[in-house]
């Protein structure tokens, strides 16, 4: 069994995505649905700051910060300091890697299928 990603990272990503609020925040970020007040984020970057997520979700700032930290630790978003703000951006490569790993680990092709032979 060869994994493209470490199992701890896969589990961290799945844990982060299992929370409805975090999943929704990431979904909105990926779609560019969170408008940003930060003039240091270009529209095509789909980035936002904590205050932007607070405005959209109505959650308290510490709660939003916690959710973004969990997403960041899981590698699903990355943060960048831009001027006085910390901006968060979705990481589509992480989702691609997660899906590839899950597909390979949960539905591996056996040797008989890959070389066209059959056991029966």
N, C-alpha and C positions, 0 to 999 in steps of 0.2 A: 504494500500500500504506500504510494508516493503522493504526498500532498503538495500542492503548489504553495500553500500557505500553512503556517504553523497552526495546529489545532486550537491553541489558546486564542489566536487572533480570530479564527473563524467563530469560535464561541463568543468572543467579545463583540464581534459584529452582529451576530444573531441576537445576543442579549440587548444590545443597543437598539436594534430594529424591532424587538419584541414589545417595546414600550410604545403605545399608540401616539403619545405626544411627540416623542423623538422621531418616530417614523413620519409623522405629519410634518414636522419642522424640516426634516431632510427632503421630503417630497416637495414641499413648497419651495425650498431653496433650489432644488434641481430644476424645477419648472420656472424659476425666476419670478415666483409669485409673491415674494416678500419685497416690497418697495423699500429702498434704503434712503435714509436722510444723509448718508455720508457721501460727500462729493468726491471721495477718493476711490470709489468703487464704480467701475464701468458697468453698464447695463448687461453686457454679454458675459460678465464674470459670475452672475447669479449669487453674489456675495451679500452679506448683511452684517450688521453689528447687533449686539445684544438688545439695544433699545428698539431696533426694528422688529425683532421677534416678540419683544414685550408688547409693542403696539398692535401686532397682528393677533397674538394669542390671548392677551389679557392676563397672562401669568405674571407673577412677581419676578423682578430682575434676578434674585438669587436662584429661583427655580429654573429660569431660562439659562442662566450661566451654568447650572449643574447639567442640564440636558445637553448643552453644546459641549461641555467638557467630556461627557460620556461619549458623544459622537466623535469627538476629536481623538480620545484615547483609543477608540475602536478603529481609527483611521478613515472614518466615513466623511469627515470634514477636516479641513486644515485651517489654521488661523495665521493671520499675518498682521503685524502692527503697521498701521498706516497713519502717520501723524499721531495725534493723541488717541486714536481709536484702535481697537482690536477688531479686525474684520474676519468673518468666517466664510469659507467657500466649500461647496460640495466637492467630493472626490470621486468622480465617476469611475476612475480606474480601480478603486477599491471594490466597488460593486461588481465590476466585471470580473475581478479576481475571485471574489466570493462566489459568484455564480459558476465560474469555471471549476473552482475547487469542489463545490457542492455537487455539481454534475459528475465530476470524475470520481468522487468518493461515494456517492449514493447510487450511481448508475454506471459502474465500471464496465467496460467492454471486456468480455473474457477472450482468451486466445482463440477459441473455436469460432467465435463470431468475427473476429478481426481477420482471420486467414481464410474464411469461407468454409471451413470444414465443420462437420457436425459430429457429435459423439454417438448419435443413434442412427 
